[in-house]
Amino acid sequence: MTYVINTMPDQVDGGLLAKAERAETATIGHRRHMGFVDKDIQCVLPREIFPKQRTAGTAVTLALPGQDSTLLHHVIEFLRPGDILVIDRLGDHKHACLGGGVAAAIKASGCRAVMIDGPCTDLPEIEDLALPVWCRGVAPITTRLYDIGGSFNVPVCCGGAVVNPGDLVVADFSGALVMPPAEAEGDIDWALGKQEGELEGHKRLLAGEKLGERTGASAMVRAKL
């Protein structure tokens, strides 16, 4: 293998990022079907350290072969505030490419978060750094500098979702979602509107309103009885 290093993508508009940080992935899921990563990729930081449990940023992508983290060490210097590093482990769920030292370097770059289709390690150190990481849990077996190769800022796959450099990543307590910025604003605005209305709906349900009547499900059932 060789190394492929492409230019950094344009960053997502700051106003869109601010809105995306308030939109819940599960609410967007009522409207959108594409771009959701596998449910096993979850935030490893506890609420005591990362209370809001949500972030949004510009996807910077890395395809990293199994046991090798050489390219990861190199490209950290290119990360910017507002970015989210998305790492495709090319099917390897055994080796942890991110531990305390890598996390410290990423934290220093200002990068908002990391999403890995694989495990991390050194969880207490990641917690001490308060670096938001979405991944497939933790593992004791780490990568090494084998100089095998890899690709930076190319289309990758993370948890079954296609991620292009410059995509909008929205990650929270339910999971993570990736969207092209040109498609994202309509879905985010819709989700924010639905979230605002849900609080009033919850009050009405607690006051005794029947869920089936509210959603129309009961009318559908009665129509077929």
N, C-alpha and C positions, 0 to 999 in steps of 0.2 A: 504494500500500500504506500501511497504518498500523502502529502498534506495538501489540502485545498483551503485557502483562506481568502474569502471574499470581503468586499467592503461592508462597512456597518450600514444597516438599514436606516432610513429616515425614522425618527421617533414619532410615536402617536401624539396627536395634539393634546396639550395639557388639559384643556377643558373636557375633552372626551375621557381622559384618564380619571379626572376628578369625579365625573358622573359614574364611570365604570366601577370605581371603588365603592360606590354606594349600592350598586345593583347586585342582588344575590344570584349566584349561578343557578340555583334551583328555580328561582322565579323566571329567569330567562329560559329555562328548560320547559316552561309551559308553552313557549312560542317557537323556540328554535330546537332543531334536532341534531345539527352537525356541529362538530368541533369540541365535543365533550370528551375529556380524557378518562381513562379507566378509573373506576371508583376506588381502586386500591391505592391510587396516588393521592395521598392526603398530607395535610400540614403536620409536621412533626413537633412544632412549637406548641406548648400548652398555653391556655388562655392567661395564665398568671404572667407569662412573659410577653405574649402577643395578644393582647385583649381583644382587638377588633377581628382577628382571625380572617382578614381579607386584604387583598391588594390587587393592583392592576398595573400593567406596564407593557413596554414594547418587547416583543420576542426577539431575542438574539439566540441563534440556534447553533448547536454543536452535535455532530455525529461522532461518537467516541467508541472505538472498538474495545470489547470485553475487558481485558486485563490492563489496558494501557491508558494512562492519563496524561501523557506527554503534552498533547495539544491543549488540553484544559489548562495546564499550568501556564502555557504560553499566552493564550488568548484573554486571560483575565485582565491583562493590562488595557484591553480595548473597551471593557465594559464601562457604561456611563450611568449616572443617576437617571432613574426612570426606566432602565432596562430590566427585563426578567430573562435570565439565562435558562434556556430549555435544552436539556441534554438527552439525546436519543442514545441509548446504550446498545443499540443494534441487537436486541434480543437477550442481552446478558442481564439477568436479575440476581446474580451471585456476588459480583464484585462491587464494592462501594467506592465510587470515584470522588466523593466529597467527605472530608473529615475536618478536623479542627484547623489545620494549616490552610487548606484550600478555602474554607469558610472565612477565615480571617482576611485573606487576600481579597475575596469577593466583597466582603463587608466594607473594606477600605475603599473599594472602587465606587461605592455609592449605589451599586446595583440593588434593585428593590427586593428581589427574591430569586430563588432557583427552583426549577421544576425538573425532576429526574425520573426517567422511565427505568428505575432501578433503585437500589437502597443507598443510604448514607451511612456514615459511622461517626464515632466520637460525639454522640448526641449531647452529652453534658456541655461540651465545648461549643457546639452550635447554639445551645440554649444560652450560654454565657454571652455569646456574641449577639444574640437576638437576631440572627439571620433567618428570615422566613424561608423554609424549605418545604416543598411538596415533593414527596417521593414514596417509594414502596417500602417504608419502614427502615429498619437498621440491619446491618450485617457486619460480622467481624473480619471478613476477607476483603482486602483493599486492592486497588489498582497499583501499578508501579510504572516507572518511566522506561517502557520497553521500546519507544521510538517506532511504533508500528505504523502510525498514520492517523488520519481522521479528517473531518471536513467542518469548516466554520462558516456560518451564514449560508447554509444550503437548506432546501426543504427537508424536513425530518419528520419522523413519526414519534409521538409521545403518547403512550397509553391508548393507541389506536387512532389518535387524532393527527391529521396532517397539520404541521406547523411551518409556516413560511417566515423568513426573516421580515420583521416589521409588522407582523400580526399583533393584534391586541390580545393579551392574556389577562383573564379575570380569574382569580383564585380566591377561595374562601373556605369556610368551615364545612362546606358540602363537597368540595372538589375543585375542579378547574375546567376552564372553557377557553377555547382559542377561536378568534374571529378575525376575518379581514377587516381593517378599519373602515373601509367604505360600506360594509354591511352592518357594522356594529351599532351605530348611533340609534337607528330606529328600534332595534331590539332592546337596547339599554333604556331608552326613554319609556318604552312600553312597560318594562319591568319596574322602573321607578314609580310609574303611575299605579301599577297594580299593588306594589308594596305599600303605598300610601293608603290605598283603599282597604287593604287587608286588616288594618288595625280596627277600623270601624266594624268590619265584618266579624272579627273575633268578639268584639263587645256584644254584638247582636246574638251570636251563638251562645255566649255565656249567659245572656239574658233569657235564653229559652227558644230562640228561633231554630227550626229544624234544618240541618245541613242539606238534606235531600230536597226540601222545598226551596232553599236558597239557591242551590246549584241547578235545579231542574231535573235532578236524577230521579226523584220520586215520581214526577210526571211521566218520565220515560218508562219506568217500571210499570206504573198503573196502566199505561197505554197498551202494554203487551200482556196484561193479565186477563 
